[in-house]
Amino acid sequence: MERAAGEIRTVSQGDISAAWALEAAGFPPEEAASLAKLQYRQREAGDLFLGHFINDKLIGFVCGTRSLADHLTEKSMQVHEPAGTTVCIHSVCVDEAWRRRGVALGLLRHYVASVMQTHPALRRICLISHQHLLPLYTKAGFTMIGPSSVNHGLEAWYECIFNLST
């Protein structure tokens, strides 16, 4: 099995259609972000939209926006608040052919390090997860704090937080 070397960098406007294809393939229709939503997130919070590329092909990405709230909320799923001290991750998506090879874990670890380095005033990173993916997020350093108030799709969601400041 080939290891996922490549590079992690910001996702450009020209990469959004590839990101959307991964999103549509990786999530049920009621959970997947629309192309317009991904375009908005890249345009408004491009430094929080990182992709893993191999030979310039996007094989996975993590995207988020900033929020004034301390937790991921319905509002934070819709709006980027540039003054926010919380990063809300909306998608962690990896091409099916590259899953279970450490791509998502590597992206998450890189994402946290990048946020800490480029945005030292931020206080936390939040995300919501289905129960079966919680081990991935806890391995990346997130703490599951309980069921999420966000109702998105058919399955229950759990909120995870990575505190950046003590």
N, C-alpha and C positions, 0 to 999 in steps of 0.2 A: 504494500500500500504506500502510495506517495505521501510524503509529509507535506503539510501546508506551509511552505516557506513563503515566498512572495514578499509583499510589502503591505503595511497598513498606512493609509493616508486618508485625507479628507475626500469625501465623495463630491465630485464636481457636478454642475448642472447637466453636463453631457452624460454622466453616469446614472442619472435618475431612472431612465427607462429600464436599465439592467437591474437596478435596485427594486423597482416596482415588479419586475418579472419574478425576482426572488421572493418578494413579499407575497405576491399572489399565489405562488407555488407553495409557500411555507405556512400559510395561515388559511383557515376556513374563510369563505367569503364574508361572513358576518364579523370577522375579526381583522381582516386585512385592511391596511391603510389604502386609500385611493391614490392614484397617480398625483392628483392635485395636492393631497395632503403631504406626500413625500416631497413634491416640488416646493411647497410652502416651508417645510422643515429645513430643506437644504438652503433655500433662499434666506430665511430669517435666522437660522442657527447653524450655518454651514460648518462652523468649527466643532459642533457637537454631532456631526454626521460622518462617521469614520467607516471606511471599507477595507476589506482584505482583498488584495488583488494578486493574482498570479498571471504573469505575462500580460498585464493590463486587462485581464478579465476579472470582473467582480465576482468573488465566490462567497462573500458574506459581508454583513454590515451591522452597525449599531447606530441608531439615530435617537436624538433626544432634543428637548427644548428646555428652556428655563422657566421656573414658576416662582411666584411669590409665596405659594402655599408650602407647608412643611411636608406634605404628603401628596402623592399622585391623586388627582381629582378629575372629575369629568371636564372641568374647565381647562386643566393643564393638558388634557389630551387634545384640546382644540387650539390653544393660543400659546404663543411664545411671548414670555414677559422678560425682556432683556435685563431688567433690574433684579430679577429673581435670584435667590440664593440656593435654590434647589434645582438640580437637573433631573428631569423626568425622562427616563428612557422609554421610548415607544415601541421600538422594534429591535430585536436581536434575531437576525435571519441568516441562515447559511444554506447554500446550495445543497440539495439532497446528496449529491455525489461526494461532498466534502464533510458531511456530518459524522460525528463520533471520532473525529481526528484532532480534536483540540482547537479547532478554528474559533468556535464561539467563546471558549474559555480564554484563548489568547486575545481575542478582540476585546472582551470585557476587561481583562487586566490592563491592556494597553489603553483602553478608554478611560478607566479610573486614573491611571498615571497621567494621561494627557490632561484630563480635567484638573487634577491637582496642580500640575505644572503651569498650565495656561490661565487658570482661574482660581488663584489662591483664596479669594474671598468667598467662594462657594462653600456651603455648609454640608450638603449631602447630595447623594444620587439615589433616586427612587425608581422602582420599576414594579410592575405587576407580573405575576407568573401563574401558570397552571401548576397544580400540585406535582405532576410528574417531572417538571423542570426545576423544581426547587433545589435539588442537589447541585445542579450546574451553578446556580447563583450563589449558593452558600460556599461552594468551592472557590468562587471568584471573590469571596470576602463580604458578600451581602448577608444581612441578617433578616430572616423572615419575621415580620412583626404581627402577622395575623391576616384574617380575611380583608380584602380590599372593599372599599365602598363603591368602587367603580364596577358598573354592570355592563360588560362588553362581550357580546356573544352568548353562547349557551353554557359554557363551563364556568365554574367558580374561579375567582382570581385571588391571589394572595400577594400582599404588599411586602416588598423587600427594600431595605435601606442600607446604604453604605455611608456611614458618617465620615465626613472629610475633616471635621474639626473636633477637637476634644473639649 
